[in-house]
Each structure stands twice: as C-alpha cells, then as structure tokens.
C-alpha cells in the first residue's frame, strides 16, 4: 500500500472512535419507565418539590435519588436512548455523532478554536455518545474538591452496580498495555476503577454483549411515584421572584414541547424546594444567561433582563486536548474502544483504540463519522475554501482506498487538567442554538509540554518490542507522525514543520475527547454546595462546575456527583423536617 493511501487511511482510522462494526448488533430492551412521557402530554402548569433541568449524566442519578422522598420533575430536551441501535450497540458507535439531523441525539458545534465538537441531546447525556471508558477520580481530586470520601465511595458503587463492567482484553489492547509498561509507565495495576499512577485496565459501560449502559439506566433506582420525566422539553428560562425578596429567588421554569407549545412548572411552597440545572458544560451557563444571571453588559446586548450581574458565568471553559498517532497494522486487529490507560507522572493520559476495518465493511458505506468530509471536516483546507468540489474530491479519494488501509489502530494522549481556559457567550436567545465557546487549547505552555511528553511516550510504545507485531517494520515513527499530521481532524491550518516539531504537531492535530467543562465553577458561580451565588433556590450540578476534568475520563465522576448531591440534598431535607 502506498504512503498516500496510508495518509488518507488515518481519517478512516480515527473514525473508529466514532463509527465501526462490532461482533454484536442486538438491541437492548427498553426499561418500562412509567414516569417517562413526551412533553406534549404535560399540563400547562404544574408544581413539584424539585425541578431538574437536563436528564444527562448528572441529572439522571440526581433525579432518581431525589424521587425517593420528594416530587421531582426531570426535563430533558432530547429523546430516549432506548430502541436506538446507534446509541445502544457498540457496533454502531459514532453513528449518532455523525448524525447532523435535528432529531439526532448529538448536536455538533465548532469552538472558536476551530475544533469540531459535540454535545448531547438525549436522555442519559454524554454517556449515550462516548467511548465508554469508566474510571474514578483520583483520591487527591476528591480531597481538593472537599467531598466526603465515604459518601463518594458509596455513590460510585451505587453507579457501578448498574453501568460498569470489566472489558475483554485481546491482542492489540494487550500489546498497548505491555508497551506502556515496557517504556516505564509503572507500576502495572491490573484491572481497577481507581485512578493511580502507572498502567491499568479500566472499566467500560459496554457489557460483554457490546450493549451500552448509560446514566439513563440509573433511573431504574427511581421511585416511579415521585418522578415525572418529560422528553423533548426545551427549557427557555428559569423564573425568579424579585419583589419583596432580599435577593432573587428561583421559583419556576418555562419550557416548550416538540410542537412549540409553552408550559410552566413551579416549585411547591417549601423552604427546601429548589430548581437544579444539570444541562452540561455548555447548557448550564447558557441557561443561566438566558435567565438573566450572567455578565450584565452581555445580557443587555441580547435584550435579556438582568436578574443578577454575575460576570463569572461562562468563564473558565476548558477542553482537554487530545492528539493521536495512527499505526497501520500488518496483521488483523480486534475491534476495541478505550480499555487501557497509562497515567503518567508528567500529566498526560495514554489510551488507545483499534479496529479491523474502521470505515465499515460491505455493505455498510464508508462514512467516517465525525471525521467525515461529508460534514466538511477538511482540516487542510481553511473553512472558507471548503467548496462542495473539495469535499466531493475527498470523499471519492477515500472511497477508492483498499481495505488494508483501514486496518490498525491509534494511540492517543489526553492532557490532564487542562491549565488553559476560555469562555462562553450567547449567540442568540434560543436555548436550542449553540453558544459561542472558546477553549484556548495550548494557550498555557504547561499543557503544550504535557502533550509533547505524551506524544513522545506514544512514539516509544510504537517502537517497543511488545508492540512490534502491530507495526510495519518499514514505517518509521517520523513517517507515522507525518501521515497523522496530514489527516483532516480539525479546521486549523497546517505548518511545514509539523513532523519535525512535536509542539507544532500538538497544535495542528488537536482534537477533542469531549471532556469539556467549566462555565459555572465552584467558588465563582456556585458555592461548595453547588448553590448559585447571589440567588436562592437554585443549584448547578454537573461538569460545568469543574475546574479540572476528574480522572482520565470524567463520566464516572459526573454520575457519582449526581448521586452524591442527591443524597446530601435529601439528608438536608429530612433533617429540616425532623426539626419542625
């Protein structure tokens, strides 16, 4: 196979992260959630103890917990993940991310940095779209945040009983694991959910049959008499009482159903009743702004009545940069998602994925998911030059590749933290529109240095004895780096020294691993109980409150946080009732 074909094959190979076929195509049976309804069935006006905005990775466990001793309304702007094989089947991984329709469970956005990204629009949130890796936050992270370690442990276990599994380890992932150990990412810690330095096998939310288990499954714990879940319910604003109050008090929400009909939900009378925003790192700061809580000048520019001038809403936005090297294999490899991780001392996490044929064999079309030129993702071409002709040419070139061009895998590194931050702003007053977000990838030198060390470690793994079976002897590491750098993975222009400067390689080939966070950070927008500063009866509980992404992959901790805060809120409620 010539080098040109191999260069193009990287695009297809990266797409495994998003689109490939697995050994099982069976569908998971939908649970019988008697409390789940379309928002069109909602009353024009209703009343609850708690109103949770966002049925995602944090919102589902939070609602399930609060429903045990209170009436809860859970509002989800998307639909159900059940019965959708593009979500539930590992073999269809990435199909949802490449679906650009208005009914897709994912909503694509492009940051101002030029990196293609995605946000969830489905019950279960990002746990319905991600690569499935399950791992806890580090003990020092838990201590720094100030969480109760015993309750954190109990909350993780509560989650893991339903959604976490040990992945099968086959040849390619084993070679990556052994390569990590060989190059010094020590010690080897075996299979564990815990975060610790060295190399380990982590958990997965895909079971042994290749079926995804998501945060929506945690609603199995819910009290069906205490929970009302409305799908396709788009919340437009939180309502506040201001007159006669020392400070604004949240007391209701306005939402629209799929037909556009307007509904209102209010809190029942009670000192402990609250509205909780769990709409994600983009949705939560966006909704606070739309509701009048945010930077006053920015809100006024959008003709939004200012409830509270809070300039830190939307600040501190971060996305962990991901960079990868594609390694074509001379021998067949198993289909695998993230299973092994190397947790280095220098602040980079090394992970890997592989596939027999990333682009999908016959009769499936060769559609490269989120990295497909069909959606205009041609990083070598500036956005204004992405003509239909250029896209069509790229598609035809990829269709012409031989099957061996799609055989292999990629080893990636993710920068921990990160240190670099950006900001989020409104584009429109429509909550269904994406806000404008800037992450400032590699703005801080520390992030860039971590990437360079991570890529250097990947190079050593590729050249290790443990990994030698899966690398062409004739292909040097510089050749692989050059080939990787030629792939259209973002909207940034290329530089001539990409293959010789790892700093430039990191900048030019940066991608997202969908671990973005911030915008409603603790101590800036919310307090340590996740109550919004300056207003009453309103909390934010999700990844928007994080300063740094927890663990190597955050979903376990976001689910844990929903359960953790649900237990704490209920405990406060019960203590208040007992004191009466």
RODO-2510 file (C-alpha; in nm, 4 decimals, decimal comma):
residues 580
     n   res          X          Y          Z
     1     x     0,0000     0,0000     0,0000
     2     x     0,1489     0,3404    -0,0918
     3     x     0,2036     0,6204     0,1586
     4     x    -0,0690     0,8372     0,0064
     5     x    -0,3279     0,5717     0,0781
     6     x    -0,1979     0,5306     0,4299
     7     x    -0,2218     0,9047     0,4862
     8     x    -0,5842     0,9036     0,3846
     9     x    -0,6469     0,5935     0,5911
    10     x    -0,5773     0,7854     0,9093
    11     x    -0,9017     0,9726     0,8607
    12     x    -1,0898     0,6478     0,8429
    13     x    -0,8973     0,5046     1,1331
    14     x    -0,9667     0,7942     1,3639
    15     x    -1,3291     0,7441     1,2778
    16     x    -1,3310     0,4215     1,4727
    17     x    -1,3704     0,6370     1,7717
    18     x    -1,7000     0,7183     1,6116
    19     x    -1,8046     0,4572     1,3622
    20     x    -1,7309     0,0867     1,3311
    21     x    -1,8839    -0,2584     1,3486
    22     x    -1,8694    -0,4905     1,6453
    23     x    -1,9459    -0,8553     1,6928
    24     x    -2,2971    -0,7986     1,8310
    25     x    -2,5791    -0,5995     1,6778
    26     x    -2,8503    -0,6986     1,9209
    27     x    -3,0582    -0,4244     2,0794
    28     x    -3,1012    -0,3647     2,4482
    29     x    -3,4606    -0,3863     2,5685
    30     x    -3,6058    -0,0568     2,6844
    31     x    -3,6937    -0,0376     3,0539
    32     x    -4,0542     0,0212     3,1409
    33     x    -4,0324     0,3704     3,2854
    34     x    -4,3910     0,4525     3,3726
    35     x    -4,2828     0,8051     3,4687
    36     x    -4,1430     0,8912     3,1223
    37     x    -4,3640     1,0935     2,8869
    38     x    -4,3375     1,3263     2,5917
    39     x    -4,3579     1,6905     2,6952
    40     x    -4,6639     1,7314     2,4739
    41     x    -4,8533     1,5405     2,7442
    42     x    -4,7561     1,7914     3,0137
    43     x    -5,0078     2,0170     3,1819
    44     x    -4,9814     2,3887     3,1014
    45     x    -4,8904     2,4474     3,4672
    46     x    -4,7554     2,2005     3,7233
    47     x    -4,5892     2,2005     4,0693
    48     x    -4,3032     1,9970     4,2194
    49     x    -4,0570     1,9935     4,5083
    50     x    -3,7605     1,9804     4,2713
    51     x    -3,7271     2,0726     3,9059
    52     x    -3,4163     1,9327     3,7358
    53     x    -3,3162     2,0784     3,4008
    54     x    -3,1235     1,8215     3,1976
    55     x    -3,1622     1,4433     3,2052
    56     x    -2,7952     1,3797     3,1368
    57     x    -2,5013     1,2131     3,3058
    58     x    -2,5599     1,4022     3,6332
    59     x    -2,9329     1,4749     3,6038
    60     x    -3,0488     1,1122     3,5846
    61     x    -2,8823     0,9857     3,9057
    62     x    -2,9800     1,3092     4,0800
    63     x    -3,3466     1,2695     3,9836
    64     x    -3,3509     0,9005     4,0763
    65     x    -3,2181     0,9832     4,4216
    66     x    -3,4379     1,2839     4,4983
    67     x    -3,7507     1,0957     4,3875
    68     x    -3,7204     0,8674     4,6904
    69     x    -3,8544     1,1348     4,9257
    70     x    -3,9821     1,4203     4,7114
    71     x    -4,1739     1,5028     4,3953
    72     x    -3,9341     1,5610     4,1057
    73     x    -3,9784     1,6940     3,7525
    74     x    -3,6920     1,5991     3,5188
    75     x    -3,6871     1,7960     3,1918
    76     x    -3,4819     1,6542     2,9026
    77     x    -3,4580     1,8382     2,5711
    78     x    -3,3810     1,5179     2,3774
    79     x    -3,5479     1,1817     2,3380
    80     x    -3,4963     0,8354     2,4817
    81     x    -3,1800     0,6360     2,4061
    82     x    -3,3705     0,3083     2,4203
    83     x    -3,4555     0,1418     2,0931
    84     x    -3,1904     0,3433     1,9086
    85     x    -2,9178     0,0992     1,7952
    86     x    -2,6914     0,3920     1,7032
    87     x    -2,6670     0,4539     2,0769
    88     x    -2,7034     0,1151     2,2402
    89     x    -2,4904    -0,1033     2,0100
    90     x    -2,1141    -0,0783     2,0317
    91     x    -2,1081    -0,1819     1,6667
    92     x    -2,2804     0,1436     1,5732
    93     x    -2,0528     0,3600     1,7826
    94     x    -2,0160     0,7042     1,6302
    95     x    -2,3217     0,6878     1,4079
    96     x    -2,5054     0,9157     1,6490
    97     x    -2,2163     1,1635     1,6490
    98     x    -2,2173     1,1834     1,2699
    99     x    -2,5945     1,2345     1,2548
   100     x    -2,6491     1,6049     1,1872
   101     x    -3,0300     1,5932     1,1770
   102     x    -3,2456     1,7989     1,4126
   103     x    -3,3559     1,4800     1,5872
   104     x    -3,0036     1,3464     1,6399
   105     x    -2,9028     1,2528     1,9971
   106     x    -2,5942     1,4686     1,9427
   107     x    -2,5644     1,8337     1,8482
   108     x    -2,2466     1,9296     1,6675
   109     x    -2,0702     2,2558     1,7421
   110     x    -1,7392     2,4084     1,6403
   111     x    -1,5443     2,6020     1,9005
   112     x    -1,3923     2,9356     1,8096
   113     x    -1,0597     2,7492     1,8155
   114     x    -1,1724     2,5589     1,5041
   115     x    -1,2112     2,2153     1,6625
   116     x    -1,5176     2,0051     1,5774
   117     x    -1,7046     1,9025     1,8928
   118     x    -2,0388     1,7638     2,0039
   119     x    -2,2895     1,7988     2,2876
   120     x    -2,5562     1,5510     2,3912
   121     x    -2,9268     1,5899     2,3165
   122     x    -3,0656     1,2683     2,4658
   123     x    -3,1733     1,1170     2,7962
   124     x    -2,8511     0,9919     2,9529
   125     x    -2,6441     1,2749     2,8077
   126     x    -2,2852     1,2180     2,7053
   127     x    -2,2900     0,8633     2,8434
   128     x    -2,5003     0,7776     2,5348
   129     x    -2,2359     0,9036     2,2920
   130     x    -1,8916     0,8499     2,4410
   131     x    -1,6317     0,5746     2,4048
   132     x    -1,7491     0,4126     2,7267
   133     x    -1,4376     0,4250     2,9459
   134     x    -1,5252     0,4147     3,3166
   135     x    -1,2741     0,5233     3,5796
   136     x    -1,2951     0,7129     3,9075
   137     x    -1,1372     1,0430     4,0048
   138     x    -0,8074     1,0398     4,1927
   139     x    -0,8273     1,0435     4,5752
   140     x    -0,6389     1,3761     4,5796
   141     x    -0,9036     1,5229     4,3450
   142     x    -1,1781     1,4215     4,5880
   143     x    -0,9892     1,5764     4,8800
   144     x    -0,9144     1,9004     4,6951
   145     x    -1,2791     1,9439     4,5958
   146     x    -1,3817     1,8826     4,9566
   147     x    -1,6200     1,5931     4,9013
   148     x    -1,6943     1,3416     5,1775
   149     x    -1,4791     1,0415     5,0852
   150     x    -1,7107     0,7815     5,2373
   151     x    -2,0172     0,9119     5,0537
   152     x    -1,8142     0,9458     4,7324
   153     x    -1,7193     0,5764     4,7555
   154     x    -2,0779     0,4728     4,8252
   155     x    -2,2019     0,6853     4,5350
   156     x    -1,9517     0,5355     4,2899
   157     x    -2,0587     0,1854     4,3982
   158     x    -2,4254     0,2784     4,3520
   159     x    -2,3446     0,3776     3,9912
   160     x    -2,1215     0,0789     3,9199
   161     x    -2,3844    -0,1790     4,0150
   162     x    -2,5788    -0,0737     3,7062
   163     x    -2,3438     0,0629     3,4398
   164     x    -1,9815    -0,0518     3,4861
   165     x    -1,8108    -0,3673     3,3531
   166     x    -1,4670    -0,5188     3,3012
   167     x    -1,3723    -0,5114     2,9308
   168     x    -1,2423    -0,8145     2,7396
   169     x    -0,8679    -0,7868     2,6757
   170     x    -0,7449    -0,9081     2,3374
   171     x    -0,4192    -0,8905     2,1444
   172     x    -0,3948    -0,5271     2,0308
   173     x    -0,5018    -0,3706     2,3602
   174     x    -0,2717    -0,6138     2,5415
   175     x     0,0176    -0,5006     2,3230
   176     x    -0,0531    -0,1366     2,4114
   177     x    -0,0712    -0,2293     2,7796
   178     x     0,2576    -0,4189     2,7657
   179     x     0,4164    -0,1395     2,5628
   180     x     0,3195     0,1149     2,8280
   181     x     0,4790    -0,0987     3,0969
   182     x     0,7883    -0,1612     2,8822
   183     x     0,8529     0,2112     2,8302
   184     x     0,8207     0,2836     3,2014
   185     x     0,4620     0,3844     3,2756
   186     x     0,4717     0,1938     3,6016
   187     x     0,3554     0,0150     3,8027
   188     x     0,1101    -0,2151     3,6296
   189     x    -0,2082    -0,2006     3,8379
   190     x    -0,4245    -0,4586     3,6582
   191     x    -0,7998    -0,4052     3,6269
   192     x    -0,9336    -0,1325     3,8527
   193     x    -1,1793     0,1562     3,8543
   194     x    -0,9380     0,3524     4,0738
   195     x    -0,7145     0,6315     3,9479
   196     x    -0,3482     0,5642     4,0226
   197     x    -0,0167     0,6316     3,8544
   198     x     0,1007     0,3614     3,6160
   199     x    -0,0750     0,1394     3,3626
   200     x    -0,4148    -0,0131     3,4207
   201     x    -0,7175    -0,1715     3,2571
   202     x    -1,0184     0,0476     3,3298
   203     x    -1,3906    -0,0186     3,3299
   204     x    -1,6388     0,0264     3,0486
   205     x    -2,0104     0,0980     3,0230
   206     x    -2,0358    -0,1594     2,7410
   207     x    -2,1306    -0,5049     2,8680
   208     x    -1,9986    -0,8368     2,7376
   209     x    -2,2594    -0,8313     2,4612
   210     x    -2,1462    -0,4927     2,3346
   211     x    -2,4503    -0,3157     2,4782
   212     x    -2,4107     0,0335     2,6179
   213     x    -2,5371     0,1128     2,9663
   214     x    -2,5924     0,4812     3,0323
   215     x    -2,6863     0,7269     3,3040
   216     x    -3,0482     0,6758     3,1897
   217     x    -3,0230     0,3212     3,3288
   218     x    -2,9739     0,4729     3,6750
   219     x    -3,3381     0,5782     3,6620
   220     x    -3,4083     0,2137     3,7484
   221     x    -3,3423     0,3301     4,1060
   222     x    -3,6161     0,5955     4,0877
   223     x    -3,9389     0,5932     4,2831
   224     x    -4,1925     0,5948     3,9977
   225     x    -4,4450     0,7723     4,2189
   226     x    -4,2015     1,0542     4,2895
   227     x    -4,0679     1,1257     3,9424
   228     x    -4,2087     1,2802     3,6276
   229     x    -3,9723     1,2708     3,3297
   230     x    -4,0594     1,4762     3,0233
   231     x    -3,8755     1,4161     2,6948
   232     x    -3,8375     1,6770     2,4215
   233     x    -3,8827     1,9509     2,6804
   234     x    -3,6666     2,2505     2,5950
   235     x    -3,6259     2,4857     2,8907
   236     x    -3,6152     2,8510     2,7831
   237     x    -3,5586     3,0217     3,1168
   238     x    -3,5650     2,9952     3,4931
   239     x    -3,8198     3,2256     3,6564
   240     x    -3,7295     3,4383     3,9597
   241     x    -3,9244     3,6190     4,2298
   242     x    -3,7646     3,9547     4,2963
   243     x    -4,0243     4,1812     4,4571
   244     x    -4,0235     4,1607     4,8350
   245     x    -3,7124     3,9403     4,8353
   246     x    -3,3697     4,0253     4,9733
   247     x    -3,2282     3,8619     4,6625
   248     x    -3,3743     3,6836     4,3587
   249     x    -3,5413     3,3510     4,4302
   250     x    -3,5879     3,0845     4,1621
   251     x    -3,9443     2,9559     4,1657
   252     x    -4,0246     2,8093     3,8237
   253     x    -3,9255     2,7363     3,4656
   254     x    -4,0676     2,7935     3,1194
   255     x    -4,0286     2,5081     2,8712
   256     x    -4,1619     2,4216     2,5291
   257     x    -4,2598     2,0823     2,3936
   258     x    -4,1873     1,9451     2,0459
   259     x    -4,4791     2,1337     1,8948
   260     x    -4,3581     2,4646     2,0380
   261     x    -4,6349     2,4835     2,2976
   262     x    -4,5321     2,6663     2,6138
   263     x    -4,5548     2,5093     2,9603
   264     x    -4,4672     2,6358     3,3063
   265     x    -4,3555     2,4345     3,6066
   266     x    -4,3293     2,5883     3,9522
   267     x    -4,1850     2,4886     4,2846
   268     x    -4,4310     2,3958     4,5564
   269     x    -4,4157     2,6052     4,8704
   270     x    -4,1373     2,4854     5,0957
   271     x    -3,8005     2,6200     5,2171
   272     x    -3,6029     2,3262     5,0775
   273     x    -3,7610     2,3133     4,7315
   274     x    -3,5212     2,4011     4,4502
   275     x    -3,4518     2,4203     4,0811
   276     x    -3,1371     2,2341     3,9782
   277     x    -2,9631     2,2968     3,6476
   278     x    -2,7814     1,9904     3,5105
   279     x    -2,7672     2,0889     3,1450
   280     x    -2,3944     2,0295     3,0919
   281     x    -2,0897     2,2474     3,0445
   282     x    -2,2452     2,4351     2,7530
   283     x    -2,6114     2,4199     2,8517
   284     x    -2,5861     2,5244     3,2161
   285     x    -2,4011     2,8567     3,1754
   286     x    -2,6095     2,9226     2,8638
   287     x    -2,9359     2,8762     3,0551
   288     x    -2,8218     3,0919     3,3466
   289     x    -2,7512     3,3732     3,0997
   290     x    -3,0834     3,3259     2,9207
   291     x    -3,2493     3,3501     3,2622
   292     x    -3,0784     3,6785     3,3453
   293     x    -2,7867     3,5543     3,5556
   294     x    -2,4585     3,6458     3,3895
   295     x    -2,2440     3,9390     3,2713
   296     x    -2,4811     4,2381     3,2659
   297     x    -2,3433     4,4050     2,9537
   298     x    -2,3557     4,0796     2,7574
   299     x    -2,7136     4,0091     2,8673
   300     x    -2,8264     4,3613     2,7803
   301     x    -2,6711     4,3249     2,4350
   302     x    -2,9114     4,0336     2,3816
   303     x    -3,2098     4,2230     2,5300
   304     x    -3,2198     3,9925     2,8326
   305     x    -3,3450     4,1420     3,1598
   306     x    -3,0646     4,1266     3,4156
   307     x    -3,1630     3,9382     3,7310
   308     x    -2,8088     3,9236     3,8708
   309     x    -2,4900     4,0713     3,7276
   310     x    -2,2583     3,7709     3,7519
   311     x    -1,9561     3,8217     3,5236
   312     x    -1,8060     3,4786     3,6006
   313     x    -2,0880     3,2811     3,4366
   314     x    -1,9393     3,1309     3,1196
   315     x    -1,5793     3,1838     3,2324
   316     x    -1,3227     2,9086     3,2963
   317     x    -1,4253     2,6953     2,9978
   318     x    -1,1752     2,4161     2,9303
   319     x    -1,1494     2,1189     2,6979
   320     x    -0,8812     1,8549     2,7413
   321     x    -0,6819     1,8478     2,4167
   322     x    -0,6383     1,5071     2,2541
   323     x    -0,3750     1,4130     1,9974
   324     x    -0,3156     1,0741     1,8371
   325     x    -0,0786     0,8775     1,6166
   326     x    -0,2272     0,6276     1,3735
   327     x    -0,0438     0,2952     1,3424
   328     x    -0,1462     0,0788     1,0440
   329     x    -0,1134    -0,2900     1,1250
   330     x     0,0356    -0,5652     0,9043
   331     x    -0,1880    -0,8172     1,0838
   332     x    -0,5583    -0,8142     1,1710
   333     x    -0,6513    -0,6428     1,4972
   334     x    -0,9553    -0,6716     1,7183
   335     x    -1,2205    -0,4053     1,7364
   336     x    -1,1743    -0,2188     2,0630
   337     x    -1,2589     0,1088     2,2277
   338     x    -1,0691     0,2593     2,5217
   339     x    -0,9731    -0,0170     2,7646
   340     x    -0,6152     0,0518     2,8771
   341     x    -0,4763     0,3758     3,0159
   342     x    -0,1308     0,4899     3,1101
   343     x    -0,1460     0,7518     3,3865
   344     x     0,1880     0,9288     3,3687
   345     x     0,3674     1,1368     3,6296
   346     x     0,4050     1,4274     3,3848
   347     x     0,0334     1,4910     3,3312
   348     x    -0,0670     1,3038     3,0170
   349     x    -0,3025     1,0070     2,9865
   350     x    -0,2245     0,7482     2,7169
   351     x    -0,5152     0,5493     2,5699
   352     x    -0,5832     0,3520     2,2520
   353     x    -0,8480     0,2104     2,0185
   354     x    -0,8311    -0,0321     1,7261
   355     x    -1,0369    -0,1917     1,4507
   356     x    -1,0300    -0,4473     1,1709
   357     x    -1,1958    -0,2011     0,9351
   358     x    -1,2740     0,1386     1,0787
   359     x    -1,4730     0,2548     0,7812
   360     x    -1,7209    -0,0299     0,7928
   361     x    -1,7151    -0,3256     0,5581
   362     x    -1,9602    -0,4098     0,2836
   363     x    -2,2491    -0,3491     0,2606
   364     x    -2,2001    -0,0564     0,5006
   365     x    -2,0909     0,2691     0,3343
   366     x    -1,7544     0,4211     0,4083
   367     x    -1,8662     0,7139     0,6180
   368     x    -1,6039     0,8418     0,8571
   369     x    -1,8366     0,9627     1,1287
   370     x    -1,7446     1,2911     1,2866
   371     x    -1,4225     1,2982     1,0843
   372     x    -1,6049     1,2597     0,7546
   373     x    -1,5534     1,5085     0,4707
   374     x    -1,9290     1,4730     0,4201
   375     x    -1,9722     1,7204     0,7035
   376     x    -1,6965     1,9478     0,5742
   377     x    -1,4244     1,8422     0,8129
   378     x    -1,1213     1,9134     0,5957
   379     x    -0,8550     2,0474     0,8281
   380     x    -0,6038     2,1041     0,5474
   381     x    -0,8479     2,3463     0,3860
   382     x    -0,9451     2,6739     0,5582
   383     x    -1,3217     2,6929     0,6231
   384     x    -1,3954     2,9493     0,3507
   385     x    -1,2245     2,7273     0,0937
   386     x    -1,4311     2,4179     0,1727
   387     x    -1,6145     2,4076    -0,1531
   388     x    -1,8523     2,1274    -0,2460
   389     x    -1,5937     2,0285    -0,5071
   390     x    -1,3197     1,9911    -0,2439
   391     x    -1,5444     1,7830    -0,0217
   392     x    -1,6581     1,5635    -0,3098
   393     x    -1,2984     1,5026    -0,4147
   394     x    -1,2003     1,3958    -0,0615
   395     x    -1,4949     1,1574    -0,0417
   396     x    -1,4099     0,9972    -0,3732
   397     x    -1,0431     0,9583    -0,2776
   398     x    -1,1365     0,7804     0,0446
   399     x    -1,3858     0,5545    -0,1291
   400     x    -1,1039     0,4370    -0,3543
   401     x    -0,8852     0,3100    -0,0692
   402     x    -0,8162    -0,0615    -0,0347
   403     x    -0,9449    -0,2384     0,2765
   404     x    -0,5952    -0,2790     0,4298
   405     x    -0,5782     0,0997     0,4558
   406     x    -0,8371     0,0825     0,7325
   407     x    -0,6657    -0,1867     0,9403
   408     x    -0,4806    -0,0755     1,2503
   409     x    -0,5369     0,1492     1,5458
   410     x    -0,4442     0,4737     1,7058
   411     x    -0,2740     0,5577     2,0313
   412     x    -0,3781     0,8870     2,1807
   413     x    -0,2783     1,1125     2,4628
   414     x    -0,5043     1,3463     2,6579
   415     x    -0,3632     1,6380     2,8547
   416     x    -0,4797     1,6315     3,2158
   417     x    -0,6419     1,9431     3,3638
   418     x    -0,6007     2,1357     3,1419
   419     x    -0,4488     2,4636     3,2626
   420     x    -0,5621     2,6672     2,9603
   421     x    -0,9093     2,8203     2,9850
   422     x    -1,1501     3,0167     2,7697
   423     x    -1,5044     3,1446     2,7850
   424     x    -1,8616     3,1006     2,6621
   425     x    -2,1006     3,3625     2,5253
   426     x    -2,4526     3,3649     2,3876
   427     x    -2,5056     3,3828     2,0135
   428     x    -2,8851     3,4003     2,0297
   429     x    -3,1673     3,3862     2,2832
   430     x    -3,2754     3,0450     2,1556
   431     x    -3,1697     2,7733     2,4067
   432     x    -3,1557     2,5200     2,1223
   433     x    -2,8823     2,7158     1,9433
   434     x    -2,5206     2,6526     2,0331
   435     x    -2,3495     2,9282     2,2282
   436     x    -2,0090     3,0557     2,1199
   437     x    -1,7278     2,8852     2,3118
   438     x    -1,3517     2,9311     2,3086
   439     x    -1,1276     2,6785     2,4849
   440     x    -0,7834     2,8275     2,4033
   441     x    -0,6138     2,4906     2,3509
   442     x    -0,2441     2,5036     2,4483
   443     x    -0,2591     2,8685     2,5468
   444     x    -0,0623     2,7756     2,8585
   445     x     0,2880     2,6278     2,7952
   446     x     0,2319     2,3596     3,0591
   447     x    -0,0446     2,1990     2,8511
   448     x     0,1723     2,2004     2,5399
   449     x     0,4641     2,0419     2,7231
   450     x     0,2396     1,7664     2,8557
   451     x     0,1215     1,6938     2,5030
   452     x     0,4800     1,6756     2,3745
   453     x     0,5760     1,4326     2,6502
   454     x     0,2638     1,2280     2,5809
   455     x     0,3364     1,2030     2,2075
   456     x     0,6991     1,1146     2,2859
   457     x     0,5743     0,8327     2,5072
   458     x     0,3459     0,7085     2,2304
   459     x     0,6419     0,7023     1,9927
   460     x     0,8303     0,4820     2,2387
   461     x     0,5325     0,2466     2,2692
   462     x     0,5143     0,2114     1,8913
   463     x     0,8844     0,1199     1,8835
   464     x     0,8611    -0,1169     2,1819
   465     x     0,9163    -0,4895     2,1499
   466     x     0,5705    -0,5509     2,2983
   467     x     0,4009    -0,3645     2,0141
   468     x     0,6241    -0,4790     1,7270
   469     x     0,3715    -0,7294     1,5902
   470     x     0,1295    -0,4474     1,5044
   471     x     0,3719    -0,2138     1,3249
   472     x     0,5141    -0,2292     0,9724
   473     x     0,8913    -0,2590     1,0026
   474     x     0,9353    -0,0326     0,7010
   475     x     0,7368     0,2538     0,8573
   476     x     0,9411     0,4736     1,0890
   477     x     0,7846     0,6785     1,3670
   478     x     0,8523     1,0063     1,1770
   479     x     0,6619     0,8573     0,8827
   480     x     0,3675     0,7769     1,1093
   481     x     0,3740     1,1264     1,2598
   482     x     0,3841     1,2788     0,9106
   483     x     0,0944     1,0621     0,7998
   484     x    -0,1073     1,1550     1,1077
   485     x    -0,0406     1,5247     1,0572
   486     x    -0,1881     1,5114     0,7072
   487     x    -0,5324     1,3996     0,8253
   488     x    -0,8317     1,6374     0,8324
   489     x    -0,9165     1,6274     1,2020
   490     x    -0,9841     1,9966     1,2701
   491     x    -1,0171     2,3346     1,0999
   492     x    -0,6676     2,4608     1,1785
   493     x    -0,4100     2,5326     0,9053
   494     x    -0,1045     2,3077     0,8710
   495     x     0,2598     2,4129     0,9105
   496     x     0,5602     2,2776     0,7213
   497     x     0,7441     2,1652     1,0357
   498     x     0,4621     1,9529     1,1779
   499     x     0,6509     1,6237     1,1560
   500     x     0,9735     1,7638     1,2990
   501     x     0,8305     1,9736     1,5823
   502     x     0,6106     1,7900     1,8309
   503     x     0,4948     2,1264     1,9637
   504     x     0,3585     2,2111     1,6201
   505     x     0,2201     1,8590     1,5808
   506     x     0,0221     1,9057     1,9034
   507     x    -0,1165     2,2412     1,7924
   508     x    -0,2017     2,1307     1,4384
   509     x    -0,3616     1,7942     1,5097
   510     x    -0,5522     1,8826     1,8272
   511     x    -0,8930     1,7207     1,8672
   512     x    -1,1474     1,6973     2,1434
   513     x    -1,2086     1,3898     2,3553
   514     x    -1,5413     1,5508     2,4608
   515     x    -1,4306     1,6203     2,8191
   516     x    -1,5017     1,9939     2,8152
   517     x    -1,6091     2,1545     3,1425
   518     x    -1,6367     2,4830     3,3335
   519     x    -1,8614     2,7855     3,2996
   520     x    -2,0305     2,7580     3,6428
   521     x    -1,7317     2,6855     3,8618
   522     x    -1,7367     2,6252     4,2369
   523     x    -1,6344     2,9353     4,4295
   524     x    -1,7075     3,1608     4,1315
   525     x    -2,0650     3,0879     4,0198
   526     x    -2,1760     2,8285     4,2774
   527     x    -2,0709     2,7601     4,6355
   528     x    -1,9394     2,4271     4,7680
   529     x    -2,2981     2,3029     4,7979
   530     x    -2,3470     2,3915     4,4288
   531     x    -2,5921     2,6704     4,5157
   532     x    -2,5772     2,9592     4,2707
   533     x    -2,4182     3,2577     4,4442
   534     x    -2,6391     3,5633     4,4802
   535     x    -2,9751     3,3909     4,4304
   536     x    -3,1890     3,1479     4,6286
   537     x    -3,3405     2,8071     4,5479
   538     x    -3,1113     2,7419     4,2505
   539     x    -2,8203     2,4996     4,2103
   540     x    -2,5997     2,3792     3,9275
   541     x    -2,4855     2,0164     3,9494
   542     x    -2,2824     1,8877     3,6543
   543     x    -1,9425     1,9173     3,4843
   544     x    -1,9812     2,2914     3,4351
   545     x    -1,8761     2,3284     3,7997
   546     x    -1,5360     2,1595     3,7484
   547     x    -1,2000     2,3362     3,7291
   548     x    -1,0266     2,0225     3,6020
   549     x    -1,1611     1,7095     3,4383
   550     x    -1,1700     1,4314     3,7036
   551     x    -0,9711     1,1141     3,6412
   552     x    -0,8683     1,0077     3,2935
   553     x    -1,2316     1,0170     3,1758
   554     x    -1,4997     1,2108     3,3691
   555     x    -1,8284     1,0266     3,3189
   556     x    -1,7961     0,8074     3,6301
   557     x    -1,7450     1,1125     3,8491
   558     x    -2,0283     1,3107     3,6887
   559     x    -2,2674     1,0215     3,7543
   560     x    -2,1282     0,9886     4,1060
   561     x    -2,1816     1,3613     4,1651
   562     x    -2,5497     1,3343     4,0743
   563     x    -2,5999     1,0570     4,3286
   564     x    -2,3733     1,2227     4,5876
   565     x    -2,5551     1,5561     4,5810
   566     x    -2,8937     1,3858     4,5698
   567     x    -2,8135     1,2066     4,8958
   568     x    -2,6859     1,5271     5,0558
   569     x    -2,9874     1,7333     4,9470
   570     x    -3,2303     1,4685     5,0736
   571     x    -3,0443     1,4468     5,4043
   572     x    -3,0796     1,8226     5,4482
   573     x    -3,4494     1,7987     5,3626
   574     x    -3,5155     1,5180     5,6099
   575     x    -3,3181     1,6946     5,8833
   576     x    -3,5269     2,0081     5,8266
   577     x    -3,8493     1,8087     5,8517
   578     x    -3,7327     1,6380     6,1717
   579     x    -3,6550     1,9733     6,3343
   580     x    -4,0098     2,1019     6,2873
***
